[in-house]
Amino acid sequence: MAPTKKILIRQTRSTCDTLEQHKRTIKALGLGRPHYVAVHNDTPAIRGMIRAVQHLVVVEEAK
Protein backbone atom coordinates (compact mmCIF):
# COMPACT_ATOMS: atom_id res chain seq x y z
CA MET A 1 0.00 0.00 0.00
CA ALA A 2 1.46 3.35 -1.04
CA PRO A 3 1.89 6.03 1.62
CA THR A 4 -0.80 8.69 1.48
CA LYS A 5 0.15 12.17 0.41
CA LYS A 6 -0.14 14.89 3.07
CA ILE A 7 -1.35 18.42 2.47
CA LEU A 8 -0.84 21.49 4.62
CA ILE A 9 -3.86 23.79 4.94
CA ARG A 10 -3.28 27.36 6.16
CA GLN A 11 -6.18 29.68 6.99
CA THR A 12 -5.53 33.10 5.46
CA ARG A 13 -8.76 34.98 6.15
CA SER A 14 -11.16 35.32 9.06
CA THR A 15 -14.53 33.59 9.14
CA CYS A 16 -16.30 36.77 10.25
CA ASP A 17 -19.07 37.67 7.81
CA THR A 18 -19.06 34.23 6.19
CA LEU A 19 -21.78 31.61 6.01
CA GLU A 20 -22.33 29.38 9.03
CA GLN A 21 -21.61 26.35 6.83
CA HIS A 22 -18.17 27.77 6.00
CA LYS A 23 -17.45 28.35 9.69
CA ARG A 24 -18.31 24.73 10.46
CA THR A 25 -16.12 23.51 7.59
CA ILE A 26 -13.15 25.54 8.87
CA LYS A 27 -13.64 24.02 12.35
CA ALA A 28 -13.87 20.51 10.85
CA LEU A 29 -10.54 21.08 9.10
CA GLY A 30 -8.95 21.91 12.47
CA LEU A 31 -8.60 25.62 11.79
CA GLY A 32 -10.26 28.60 13.45
CA ARG A 33 -8.22 31.77 13.12
CA PRO A 34 -6.08 33.28 10.40
CA HIS A 35 -2.57 31.77 10.22
CA TYR A 36 -3.66 28.49 11.85
CA VAL A 37 -2.22 25.44 10.07
CA ALA A 38 -3.48 21.86 9.81
CA VAL A 39 -2.02 18.80 8.09
CA HIS A 40 -4.38 16.21 6.57
CA ASN A 41 -4.20 13.24 4.24
CA ASP A 42 -4.99 14.18 0.65
CA THR A 43 -8.40 12.53 0.26
CA PRO A 44 -11.41 13.43 -1.87
CA ALA A 45 -13.41 14.34 1.26
CA ILE A 46 -10.76 16.80 2.45
CA ARG A 47 -10.40 18.23 -1.06
CA GLY A 48 -14.17 18.83 -1.16
CA MET A 49 -14.03 20.66 2.17
CA ILE A 50 -11.15 22.79 0.91
CA ARG A 51 -13.05 23.62 -2.28
CA ALA A 52 -15.99 24.89 -0.19
CA VAL A 53 -13.76 27.37 1.68
CA GLN A 54 -11.10 28.02 -0.95
CA HIS A 55 -11.49 31.77 -0.47
CA LEU A 56 -10.36 31.41 3.17
CA VAL A 57 -7.44 28.96 2.91
CA VAL A 58 -4.21 28.19 1.06
CA VAL A 59 -3.15 24.61 0.37
CA GLU A 60 0.44 23.36 0.04
CA GLU A 61 2.02 19.95 -0.19
CA ALA A 62 3.42 18.93 3.19
CA LYS A 63 7.10 18.00 3.25
N, CA, C and O atoms as a CHARMM CRD file, in Angstrom:
* protein
*
  252
    1    1 MET  N      0.84200  -1.17600   0.00000 PROA 1      0.00000
    2    1 MET  CA     0.00000   0.00000   0.00000 PROA 1      0.00000
    3    1 MET  C      0.89200   1.24600   0.00000 PROA 1      0.00000
    4    1 MET  O      1.79000   1.37100   0.83300 PROA 1      0.00000
    5    2 ALA  N      0.64700   2.13700  -0.91000 PROA 2      0.00000
    6    2 ALA  CA     1.45600   3.34800  -1.03800 PROA 2      0.00000
    7    2 ALA  C      1.13600   4.32700   0.09600 PROA 2      0.00000
    8    2 ALA  O     -0.01100   4.42200   0.53300 PROA 2      0.00000
    9    3 PRO  N      2.15100   5.04900   0.56700 PROA 3      0.00000
   10    3 PRO  CA     1.89000   6.03000   1.61800 PROA 3      0.00000
   11    3 PRO  C      1.00600   7.15400   1.07500 PROA 3      0.00000
   12    3 PRO  O      1.14300   7.57000  -0.07600 PROA 3      0.00000
   13    4 THR  N      0.10000   7.63600   1.92300 PROA 4      0.00000
   14    4 THR  CA    -0.80100   8.69200   1.47700 PROA 4      0.00000
   15    4 THR  C     -0.09300  10.03300   1.48400 PROA 4      0.00000
   16    4 THR  O      0.74400  10.30500   2.34400 PROA 4      0.00000
   17    5 LYS  N     -0.43100  10.84600   0.53900 PROA 5      0.00000
   18    5 LYS  CA     0.14900  12.16900   0.41200 PROA 5      0.00000
   19    5 LYS  C     -0.47500  13.08500   1.47400 PROA 5      0.00000
   20    5 LYS  O     -1.67100  12.99800   1.75100 PROA 5      0.00000
   21    6 LYS  N      0.33300  13.94500   2.05300 PROA 6      0.00000
   22    6 LYS  CA    -0.14400  14.88600   3.06800 PROA 6      0.00000
   23    6 LYS  C     -0.22500  16.27700   2.46700 PROA 6      0.00000
   24    6 LYS  O      0.60000  16.65600   1.63600 PROA 6      0.00000
   25    7 ILE  N     -1.22900  17.03400   2.89400 PROA 7      0.00000
   26    7 ILE  CA    -1.34800  18.42100   2.47200 PROA 7      0.00000
   27    7 ILE  C     -1.41500  19.32000   3.69800 PROA 7      0.00000
   28    7 ILE  O     -1.95000  18.94000   4.74000 PROA 7      0.00000
   29    8 LEU  N     -0.86700  20.50600   3.55400 PROA 8      0.00000
   30    8 LEU  CA    -0.84000  21.49500   4.61900 PROA 8      0.00000
   31    8 LEU  C     -1.87200  22.56400   4.26200 PROA 8      0.00000
   32    8 LEU  O     -1.82500  23.14200   3.17600 PROA 8      0.00000
   33    9 ILE  N     -2.79500  22.81900   5.17300 PROA 9      0.00000
   34    9 ILE  CA    -3.85500  23.79500   4.94300 PROA 9      0.00000
   35    9 ILE  C     -3.63100  24.95800   5.90500 PROA 9      0.00000
   36    9 ILE  O     -3.56200  24.76300   7.11800 PROA 9      0.00000
   37   10 ARG  N     -3.51900  26.16400   5.35900 PROA 10     0.00000
   38   10 ARG  CA    -3.28400  27.36400   6.16200 PROA 10     0.00000
   39   10 ARG  C     -4.46600  28.30800   5.97300 PROA 10     0.00000
   40   10 ARG  O     -4.81300  28.65300   4.84300 PROA 10     0.00000
   41   11 GLN  N     -5.08500  28.72400   7.07500 PROA 11     0.00000
   42   11 GLN  CA    -6.18000  29.67900   6.98900 PROA 11     0.00000
   43   11 GLN  C     -5.60000  31.07700   6.79300 PROA 11     0.00000
   44   11 GLN  O     -4.73300  31.50400   7.55600 PROA 11     0.00000
   45   12 THR  N     -6.07300  31.78500   5.77800 PROA 12     0.00000
   46   12 THR  CA    -5.53100  33.10200   5.46100 PROA 12     0.00000
   47   12 THR  C     -6.49300  34.23500   5.78900 PROA 12     0.00000
   48   12 THR  O     -6.06400  35.37600   5.96000 PROA 12     0.00000
   49   13 ARG  N     -7.77700  33.94200   5.87900 PROA 13     0.00000
   50   13 ARG  CA    -8.75800  34.98000   6.15500 PROA 13     0.00000
   51   13 ARG  C     -9.66900  34.57200   7.29900 PROA 13     0.00000
   52   13 ARG  O     -9.82100  33.38800   7.59800 PROA 13     0.00000
   53   14 SER  N    -10.26400  35.55500   7.92600 PROA 14     0.00000
   54   14 SER  CA   -11.16000  35.32400   9.05800 PROA 14     0.00000
   55   14 SER  C    -12.50400  34.77900   8.57700 PROA 14     0.00000
   56   14 SER  O    -12.88400  34.96400   7.42100 PROA 14     0.00000
   57   15 THR  N    -13.20800  34.11100   9.47400 PROA 15     0.00000
   58   15 THR  CA   -14.52800  33.58600   9.14000 PROA 15     0.00000
   59   15 THR  C    -15.63400  34.56900   9.50200 PROA 15     0.00000
   60   15 THR  O    -16.81200  34.25400   9.33200 PROA 15     0.00000
   61   16 CYS  N    -15.28500  35.74000   9.99100 PROA 16     0.00000
   62   16 CYS  CA   -16.29700  36.76900  10.24900 PROA 16     0.00000
   63   16 CYS  C    -16.99000  37.11500   8.93000 PROA 16     0.00000
   64   16 CYS  O    -16.34600  37.19100   7.88400 PROA 16     0.00000
   65   17 ASP  N    -18.26400  37.31600   8.98800 PROA 17     0.00000
   66   17 ASP  CA   -19.06600  37.67200   7.80900 PROA 17     0.00000
   67   17 ASP  C    -19.05900  36.59000   6.73800 PROA 17     0.00000
   68   17 ASP  O    -19.17100  36.89500   5.55100 PROA 17     0.00000
   69   18 THR  N    -18.92900  35.33000   7.14600 PROA 18     0.00000
   70   18 THR  CA   -19.05700  34.22600   6.19200 PROA 18     0.00000
   71   18 THR  C    -20.26100  33.39200   6.59400 PROA 18     0.00000
   72   18 THR  O    -20.82300  33.57600   7.67400 PROA 18     0.00000
   73   19 LEU  N    -20.64800  32.48800   5.73200 PROA 19     0.00000
   74   19 LEU  CA   -21.78100  31.61100   6.01400 PROA 19     0.00000
   75   19 LEU  C    -21.46600  30.68000   7.17500 PROA 19     0.00000
   76   19 LEU  O    -20.31200  30.31700   7.40000 PROA 19     0.00000
   77   20 GLU  N    -22.49600  30.30100   7.90300 PROA 20     0.00000
   78   20 GLU  CA   -22.33200  29.37800   9.03000 PROA 20     0.00000
   79   20 GLU  C    -21.74500  28.05000   8.56000 PROA 20     0.00000
   80   20 GLU  O    -20.94100  27.44000   9.26600 PROA 20     0.00000
   81   21 GLN  N    -22.13900  27.60600   7.38300 PROA 21     0.00000
   82   21 GLN  CA   -21.61000  26.35200   6.83100 PROA 21     0.00000
   83   21 GLN  C    -20.09500  26.44800   6.62600 PROA 21     0.00000
   84   21 GLN  O    -19.38100  25.47400   6.86600 PROA 21     0.00000
   85   22 HSD  N    -19.60100  27.60000   6.19000 PROA 22     0.00000
   86   22 HSD  CA   -18.16600  27.77200   6.00000 PROA 22     0.00000
   87   22 HSD  C    -17.44300  27.76900   7.34400 PROA 22     0.00000
   88   22 HSD  O    -16.34000  27.23200   7.45100 PROA 22     0.00000
   89   23 LYS  N    -18.04500  28.35700   8.35600 PROA 23     0.00000
   90   23 LYS  CA   -17.44700  28.35500   9.69300 PROA 23     0.00000
   91   23 LYS  C    -17.32000  26.92800  10.22100 PROA 23     0.00000
   92   23 LYS  O    -16.30400  26.56800  10.81500 PROA 23     0.00000
   93   24 ARG  N    -18.35200  26.12200  10.00100 PROA 24     0.00000
   94   24 ARG  CA   -18.31000  24.72800  10.46100 PROA 24     0.00000
   95   24 ARG  C    -17.26900  23.92300   9.67500 PROA 24     0.00000
   96   24 ARG  O    -16.61200  23.04900  10.24100 PROA 24     0.00000
   97   25 THR  N    -17.11500  24.20300   8.40000 PROA 25     0.00000
   98   25 THR  CA   -16.11600  23.50600   7.59100 PROA 25     0.00000
   99   25 THR  C    -14.70800  23.85100   8.06000 PROA 25     0.00000
  100   25 THR  O    -13.85300  22.97000   8.15200 PROA 25     0.00000
  101   26 ILE  N    -14.45900  25.11900   8.35600 PROA 26     0.00000
  102   26 ILE  CA   -13.15100  25.53500   8.87000 PROA 26     0.00000
  103   26 ILE  C    -12.85500  24.81500  10.18300 PROA 26     0.00000
  104   26 ILE  O    -11.73900  24.33400  10.37800 PROA 26     0.00000
  105   27 LYS  N    -13.82600  24.73200  11.08200 PROA 27     0.00000
  106   27 LYS  CA   -13.64100  24.01700  12.35000 PROA 27     0.00000
  107   27 LYS  C    -13.36100  22.53600  12.10400 PROA 27     0.00000
  108   27 LYS  O    -12.50800  21.95100  12.77100 PROA 27     0.00000
  109   28 ALA  N    -14.06600  21.92800  11.15600 PROA 28     0.00000
  110   28 ALA  CA   -13.87000  20.51300  10.85200 PROA 28     0.00000
  111   28 ALA  C    -12.47600  20.24300  10.29000 PROA 28     0.00000
  112   28 ALA  O    -11.93500  19.15000  10.45900 PROA 28     0.00000
  113   29 LEU  N    -11.90500  21.22800   9.62800 PROA 29     0.00000
  114   29 LEU  CA   -10.54500  21.08500   9.10400 PROA 29     0.00000
  115   29 LEU  C     -9.48900  21.29900  10.18400 PROA 29     0.00000
  116   29 LEU  O     -8.30200  21.09800   9.93000 PROA 29     0.00000
  117   30 GLY  N     -9.90000  21.70100  11.37700 PROA 30     0.00000
  118   30 GLY  CA    -8.94600  21.91200  12.46600 PROA 30     0.00000
  119   30 GLY  C     -8.37300  23.31400  12.48200 PROA 30     0.00000
  120   30 GLY  O     -7.32200  23.55100  13.07800 PROA 30     0.00000
  121   31 LEU  N     -9.05300  24.24300  11.83500 PROA 31     0.00000
  122   31 LEU  CA    -8.60400  25.62200  11.79000 PROA 31     0.00000
  123   31 LEU  C     -9.55200  26.46700  12.64400 PROA 31     0.00000
  124   31 LEU  O    -10.46900  25.92700  13.26300 PROA 31     0.00000
  125   32 GLY  N     -9.34500  27.76700  12.68500 PROA 32     0.00000
  126   32 GLY  CA   -10.25600  28.59800  13.45400 PROA 32     0.00000
  127   32 GLY  C     -9.91600  30.06900  13.40500 PROA 32     0.00000
  128   32 GLY  O    -10.79600  30.91600  13.55700 PROA 32     0.00000
  129   33 ARG  N     -8.66600  30.38300  13.19700 PROA 33     0.00000
  130   33 ARG  CA    -8.22200  31.76600  13.11900 PROA 33     0.00000
  131   33 ARG  C     -7.22800  31.89500  11.97700 PROA 33     0.00000
  132   33 ARG  O     -6.60200  30.91400  11.57600 PROA 33     0.00000
  133   34 PRO  N     -7.08300  33.10200  11.45600 PROA 34     0.00000
  134   34 PRO  CA    -6.07700  33.27700  10.40400 PROA 34     0.00000
  135   34 PRO  C     -4.69300  32.85000  10.88300 PROA 34     0.00000
  136   34 PRO  O     -4.33800  33.06200  12.04300 PROA 34     0.00000
  137   35 HSD  N     -3.92900  32.26200  10.00500 PROA 35     0.00000
  138   35 HSD  CA    -2.56900  31.77000  10.21800 PROA 35     0.00000
  139   35 HSD  C     -2.52500  30.44200  10.97900 PROA 35     0.00000
  140   35 HSD  O     -1.43300  29.96200  11.28200 PROA 35     0.00000
  141   36 TYR  N     -3.66500  29.83600  11.29700 PROA 36     0.00000
  142   36 TYR  CA    -3.66200  28.48700  11.84900 PROA 36     0.00000
  143   36 TYR  C     -3.32600  27.52400  10.71700 PROA 36     0.00000
  144   36 TYR  O     -3.66300  27.77200   9.55900 PROA 36     0.00000
  145   37 VAL  N     -2.66000  26.42400  11.05900 PROA 37     0.00000
  146   37 VAL  CA    -2.22100  25.44000  10.06600 PROA 37     0.00000
  147   37 VAL  C     -2.67800  24.06000  10.50100 PROA 37     0.00000
  148   37 VAL  O     -2.64500  23.73600  11.68800 PROA 37     0.00000
  149   38 ALA  N     -3.10400  23.24600   9.54200 PROA 38     0.00000
  150   38 ALA  CA    -3.48100  21.86400   9.80600 PROA 38     0.00000
  151   38 ALA  C     -2.90800  20.98700   8.70000 PROA 38     0.00000
  152   38 ALA  O     -2.81100  21.41100   7.54900 PROA 38     0.00000
  153   39 VAL  N     -2.53100  19.76200   9.05500 PROA 39     0.00000
  154   39 VAL  CA    -2.01900  18.79800   8.08700 PROA 39     0.00000
  155   39 VAL  C     -3.00600  17.64200   8.01400 PROA 39     0.00000
  156   39 VAL  O     -3.39100  17.07900   9.03900 PROA 39     0.00000
  157   40 HSD  N     -3.41300  17.29200   6.79400 PROA 40     0.00000
  158   40 HSD  CA    -4.37700  16.21500   6.57300 PROA 40     0.00000
  159   40 HSD  C     -3.88300  15.32700   5.44500 PROA 40     0.00000
  160   40 HSD  O     -3.03900  15.72800   4.64400 PROA 40     0.00000
  161   41 ASN  N     -4.42500  14.10900   5.39200 PROA 41     0.00000
  162   41 ASN  CA    -4.19900  13.24300   4.24100 PROA 41     0.00000
  163   41 ASN  C     -4.93900  13.82800   3.04700 PROA 41     0.00000
  164   41 ASN  O     -6.00700  14.42100   3.20000 PROA 41     0.00000
  165   42 ASP  N     -4.37400  13.66200   1.87100 PROA 42     0.00000
  166   42 ASP  CA    -4.99300  14.17800   0.65400 PROA 42     0.00000
  167   42 ASP  C     -6.05500  13.18500   0.18100 PROA 42     0.00000
  168   42 ASP  O     -5.76300  12.25400  -0.57000 PROA 42     0.00000
  169   43 THR  N     -7.28900  13.39900   0.63300 PROA 43     0.00000
  170   43 THR  CA    -8.40100  12.52600   0.26400 PROA 43     0.00000
  171   43 THR  C     -9.46100  13.35300  -0.46000 PROA 43     0.00000
  172   43 THR  O     -9.47700  14.57900  -0.34900 PROA 43     0.00000
  173   44 PRO  N    -10.34200  12.68900  -1.19700 PROA 44     0.00000
  174   44 PRO  CA   -11.41100  13.43000  -1.87500 PROA 44     0.00000
  175   44 PRO  C    -12.31700  14.19500  -0.90300 PROA 44     0.00000
  176   44 PRO  O    -12.79400  15.27900  -1.23800 PROA 44     0.00000
  177   45 ALA  N    -12.55800  13.65800   0.27500 PROA 45     0.00000
  178   45 ALA  CA   -13.40600  14.33900   1.25600 PROA 45     0.00000
  179   45 ALA  C    -12.76500  15.64000   1.72700 PROA 45     0.00000
  180   45 ALA  O    -13.43700  16.66700   1.82200 PROA 45     0.00000
  181   46 ILE  N    -11.47500  15.59800   2.01900 PROA 46     0.00000
  182   46 ILE  CA   -10.76100  16.79800   2.45300 PROA 46     0.00000
  183   46 ILE  C    -10.69300  17.80200   1.31000 PROA 46     0.00000
  184   46 ILE  O    -10.86800  19.00000   1.53100 PROA 46     0.00000
  185   47 ARG  N    -10.44200  17.32900   0.09000 PROA 47     0.00000
  186   47 ARG  CA   -10.40000  18.23000  -1.06000 PROA 47     0.00000
  187   47 ARG  C    -11.74500  18.93400  -1.26900 PROA 47     0.00000
  188   47 ARG  O    -11.77800  20.10900  -1.63400 PROA 47     0.00000
  189   48 GLY  N    -12.84500  18.22700  -1.03900 PROA 48     0.00000
  190   48 GLY  CA   -14.16700  18.83500  -1.16200 PROA 48     0.00000
  191   48 GLY  C    -14.38600  19.91100  -0.11600 PROA 48     0.00000
  192   48 GLY  O    -14.97000  20.95400  -0.40800 PROA 48     0.00000
  193   49 MET  N    -13.91800  19.66300   1.11000 PROA 49     0.00000
  194   49 MET  CA   -14.03500  20.66400   2.16700 PROA 49     0.00000
  195   49 MET  C    -13.20800  21.89700   1.82400 PROA 49     0.00000
  196   49 MET  O    -13.64600  23.02700   2.04300 PROA 49     0.00000
  197   50 ILE  N    -12.02000  21.67600   1.29000 PROA 50     0.00000
  198   50 ILE  CA   -11.15400  22.79300   0.90900 PROA 50     0.00000
  199   50 ILE  C    -11.80400  23.60200  -0.21000 PROA 50     0.00000
  200   50 ILE  O    -11.75400  24.83200  -0.19700 PROA 50     0.00000
  201   51 ARG  N    -12.40800  22.92100  -1.17000 PROA 51     0.00000
  202   51 ARG  CA   -13.05200  23.62000  -2.27900 PROA 51     0.00000
  203   51 ARG  C    -14.18100  24.52200  -1.78300 PROA 51     0.00000
  204   51 ARG  O    -14.41600  25.58900  -2.35000 PROA 51     0.00000
  205   52 ALA  N    -14.88100  24.09900  -0.72900 PROA 52     0.00000
  206   52 ALA  CA   -15.98600  24.89400  -0.19500 PROA 52     0.00000
  207   52 ALA  C    -15.50600  26.18600   0.44900 PROA 52     0.00000
  208   52 ALA  O    -16.22800  27.18300   0.45400 PROA 52     0.00000
  209   53 VAL  N    -14.28500  26.17600   0.99400 PROA 53     0.00000
  210   53 VAL  CA   -13.76000  27.37100   1.68300 PROA 53     0.00000
  211   53 VAL  C    -12.46600  27.85700   1.03900 PROA 53     0.00000
  212   53 VAL  O    -11.59400  28.39300   1.72400 PROA 53     0.00000
  213   54 GLN  N    -12.34000  27.67400  -0.25900 PROA 54     0.00000
  214   54 GLN  CA   -11.09700  28.01600  -0.94500 PROA 54     0.00000
  215   54 GLN  C    -10.76100  29.49900  -0.87100 PROA 54     0.00000
  216   54 GLN  O     -9.60500  29.87700  -1.06200 PROA 54     0.00000
  217   55 HSD  N    -11.74600  30.34400  -0.59700 PROA 55     0.00000
  218   55 HSD  CA   -11.49100  31.77100  -0.47300 PROA 55     0.00000
  219   55 HSD  C    -10.91900  32.13400   0.89400 PROA 55     0.00000
  220   55 HSD  O    -10.53400  33.28300   1.11300 PROA 55     0.00000
  221   56 LEU  N    -10.85800  31.16800   1.82200 PROA 56     0.00000
  222   56 LEU  CA   -10.36200  31.41100   3.17300 PROA 56     0.00000
  223   56 LEU  C     -9.04300  30.70800   3.46900 PROA 56     0.00000
  224   56 LEU  O     -8.40600  31.00800   4.47900 PROA 56     0.00000
  225   57 VAL  N     -8.61800  29.78200   2.61500 PROA 57     0.00000
  226   57 VAL  CA    -7.44500  28.96200   2.91200 PROA 57     0.00000
  227   57 VAL  C     -6.46700  28.92000   1.74400 PROA 57     0.00000
  228   57 VAL  O     -6.79700  29.27900   0.61400 PROA 57     0.00000
  229   58 VAL  N     -5.24600  28.46700   2.05400 PROA 58     0.00000
  230   58 VAL  CA    -4.20900  28.18900   1.05600 PROA 58     0.00000
  231   58 VAL  C     -3.73600  26.77100   1.30600 PROA 58     0.00000
  232   58 VAL  O     -3.54300  26.37200   2.45400 PROA 58     0.00000
  233   59 VAL  N     -3.55000  26.01300   0.25000 PROA 59     0.00000
  234   59 VAL  CA    -3.14700  24.60500   0.37100 PROA 59     0.00000
  235   59 VAL  C     -1.76400  24.42200  -0.23600 PROA 59     0.00000
  236   59 VAL  O     -1.47600  24.91300  -1.32700 PROA 59     0.00000
  237   60 GLU  N     -0.90100  23.69400   0.50300 PROA 60     0.00000
  238   60 GLU  CA     0.44200  23.36300   0.03600 PROA 60     0.00000
  239   60 GLU  C      0.67100  21.87400   0.26400 PROA 60     0.00000
  240   60 GLU  O     -0.01900  21.24400   1.06500 PROA 60     0.00000
  241   61 GLU  N      1.63000  21.33000  -0.43800 PROA 61     0.00000
  242   61 GLU  CA     2.02300  19.95300  -0.19300 PROA 61     0.00000
  243   61 GLU  C      2.92900  19.91300   1.02600 PROA 61     0.00000
  244   61 GLU  O      3.90600  20.65800   1.10000 PROA 61     0.00000
  245   62 ALA  N      2.61400  19.05100   1.97700 PROA 62     0.00000
  246   62 ALA  CA     3.42400  18.93100   3.18900 PROA 62     0.00000
  247   62 ALA  C      4.71900  18.19700   2.85300 PROA 62     0.00000
  248   62 ALA  O      4.73600  17.28500   2.02600 PROA 62     0.00000
  249   63 LYS  N      5.79300  18.60900   3.50300 PROA 63     0.00000
  250   63 LYS  CA     7.10300  18.00400   3.25100 PROA 63     0.00000
  251   63 LYS  C      7.46800  17.03700   4.34200 PROA 63     0.00000
  252   63 LYS  O      8.54000  16.43200   4.29700 PROA 63     0.00000
